[in-house]
Amino acid sequence: MDHPNQQIINAFFDAYGKRDWDAIRRVMTEDAMWIARGNHPLSGVKRGLQAVIAFFDAMGTVMGSSNVKVDKLVVGANDQYVVESERVWTNRTDGINLDHQVCVLWRFKGGKIVEGVHFFADPQGADRFFTAVASKSSP
């Protein structure tokens, strides 16, 4: 059975997919923070619920155009954190691809998501990929 914090993550993605702001607010704080490490257009610290959702939108645009595959390798959870280790790879027709491991560290307080951090096994490779692809995905 999933840890309750993993269930909160699942509820977040369900609500996010439906753009159900009330449900999102039930599982993520208004002052949530998301950190995407690196030197690419999606990197940086996102502060506040709106900024975090905008980050997920931008990441979704990039990965949605990249025929992405994800293999969850390890998930660990306790009362304050969930860590997800994944292999992520893409199959873009333009040949700009990524095949790497990433960890996402989620932090919780009071039954809500308060922070997330992406850690890339190959930060320079992630920078190259997101820099090249994000520029193609921009409106």
N, C-alpha and C positions, 0 to 999 in steps of 0.2 A: 504494500500500500504506500502511496506517495506521502511524504512528509507534508504537514499542513502548509508550509511555506511554498512547496512545489505546487500545491493546489492553488495558492494565491497567484503564482506565475501563470498557471493555466487559465485562471479566471481573467487575468489581465489580458492575455492574448485573445481570449474569446471576446471580451468587451472591446478591445482595440479593433479587432476584425469587423465588428458590428458598428464601430464608431459610437458606442454607447457610453457617453461621457459620465453619466451617473454611475454606471457599473465600474468604469475606470477609476473614478474618485473613491469608490468603496475599497479598492485594493491598492491604490497609489496615492501618496500624499501630494498636496498642492505644491509643496516645496521640494519635491523629489529632485534628485540630481543624477545625471548620467555622464559617465566619463568614457570617452572613446580615445584611447591613447594613440599617438602617432602624429604625423605631419602630412595630413591629407585633408581634402575638403570636408569630410565628415568628422574629423577629430576635434577634440576639445571637451570642455566641461559645459554641459547643458544644465541650466538651473531653472527649476519650475516645471510643473506638469505640461504646460504648453510647449516648452522647449524640448522636453523629453519626447513628447509625441511627435514633434516636428523631426527629431532625429530618427525615430522609428520610421516615419514616412520617407525620409531621404534614403535611409538604409534599405527600405523595402523597394524603392524605385530602382536602386542600383542592383540589388540582388534579384529582383523580379525580372530584370532584363538579362540576367546572367545564367539562366538554367541551373540554378543552385541546387546542390545536394548537401544534406547534413546528416552526419552519423554521430549520435550522442555516444561518447565514449565512457564517461563517468559522470555521475551526478551524486553530490554529497549535500547533506542538509543538517542544520541544527536549528535552534530556536531563533537565531539572529541572522543566519546566512544560508544561501544555497549557492553552490558552485557547480557550473555545468562545463564540462570539457567536451569539445566537439571537434570533429574533422569536418571542414567546410571546403567544398570544391565547386568550381563553376565550369561551364562548357559553353562559352560564348562563341558565336559565329565569327566575330572579328579577331579571335585568337588571344584576346586579352583575358587571361584566366588566373585563377588563384586556387591553390591546393595547399591548405595549411590547417594547423590546429589553433583553436582559440578557446580561451576560458572566459566565462562570464560569471562575475561575482555579484550576486544580488544581496542587498542588505535590507532587513525588515525591522520595523518597530511598531508596536501596537497593532499587529496584524496587517500592516500595509508595507508596500515597497517604498523605501526611502532613498535607495541608491543602487546604481549598477555600474560596473566597470568591465570594459572589454580588455583582455590581455591577449595579444597576438604572439604566437611562437616565432613568427618571422615578421617583425615590425616593418622592416624595409620593404619586404614583399607586399605587405598589406598597404603600405604607403603608395607604392607604385601602382597597384591594382586600383585602389579607390581614387587616386588622383586621375588616372587615365579614364576610368569608367564613369566617375561622377561628372566629369566635364561633358561626356557624351549624353548623360542622363538629364542634364539641366534643361529646364524649359527654355 
